[in-house]
Amino acid sequence: MVLKVYNTRTRRKEIFEPLREGVVRMYVCGPTVYDLSHIGHARSYVAFDVIRRYLEFKGYRVIYVQNFTDVDDKIIQRAKELGVEPQELAERYIREFLRDMDRLGIKRATIYPRATEHIEDMIKVIEGLIEKGHAYVVEGNVYFNIESARDRFGQLVHQSLDEMLDGARVEIDPKKRNPKDFALWKAAKEGEPWWDSPWGPGRPGWHIECSTMSTKYLGEQFDIHGGGQDLIFPHHEAEILQSECYTGKSPMARYWLHNGFVTINKEKMSKSLGNFFTIREILKEYPPMVLRFFLLYTHYRSPIDFSWDHLKEASSAYKRLKALKEILSRMASGEGGKDSKDDKEFLKALEEVEDEFFKAMDDDFNTRVAIAQLFRLDDIVRKYQDRGVRRKSWRRARRFFNNAMRILGLTFPRGRRSRGIERELIELILEVRERARKNKDFPLADYIRERLRELNVVVEDTREGPIWRFEG
Ligand SMILES: [Zn+2]
């Protein structure tokens, strides 16, 4: 079966073919780390996690790059309010972000490049753009000259530059030649972080970091670029202009995938309207896997409406899958029947479900239709559980179910493991261990790790901080 993906660039479902055989190079825009992540983040990263998992299931090696925007107006503003250094604030929210992602079962990216660690690379790209006449310097700022890239504009919004200019409300900035020009480099302001550059002290604009880091880690052209629909304009259009003008190659990414919006009780999510939920708030009420299931029970491109009632429904549907898993494992390790007629019927029904499941996943990762097949499987299993189905057939059904769960990233933590306080205590212990490490008290840090190991908690130190899991 062939995989088809909906490409925002061509507005069509296309057969998926990576540029290099067997490898998928994929970039997904990461968060600006100034606060706890909200349900919109959960939706986007769960969606791209399943896309990645399905590609891996199909045998591709996936290189998944996701940036951290760790210098930005919002970070600087929030740090000022809290009286901390912007870098300290960013560091804290990178840790919080990864903690949320881990709990939602989202696999870690292959590489998490940070903007502040790629300033030199960005300067090089900006210099290249100035040299080629695509950017200009005004009083220590560098702007992208949008007029110079007129023919490359609109690959995602499917509108010409003029159409876009007519419709948009733009601020007039006397420094810019064209109001739609955007900053590649911003001159330093009093009390803000800055780096040296050929144009004086300053910091990079937001769009340039994704162009620079995607090119650096994935090459001038790669396979998938993902993000939320809200990033299409201006962010992704700007990325295309910068990258293509710099490298001279088009398209920058072959497939542009965008996930749909999240509304709250059918209204736009907004902090000022008070309908805004962090992942943390939701996980106080429901286990992470229920939230993950809820997000996957809608196709990733469709809008999704969050409400506590919808989450409650998702919770019972998810419990149905859990019960199905238990029946399957009981039947697969039981005696099994001997009625060949029952067995044949069961296998035929199972094959249909399997086909439909993979057909749905191949149809632009339609997890909604795929999950519906698992409920069909549940009906079949209940119908045949007291009949003559052979053990071998039950094992096949269990294998299919487990594969489906692996693709969807859904797990069924045992009761003991899902208790919130236990997780929070382990995280607290790890925070204490981190402090010991910072104070160079390595014997204490090692002792904590060893003792946790004895309790079946495996700790692994990564550049983004420790991660842990139950094992054994
Ligand atoms: Zn980006």
Residues whose N, C-alpha, C, O or C-beta is under 5 A from the ligand:
A	BS01	ZN	C29 C210
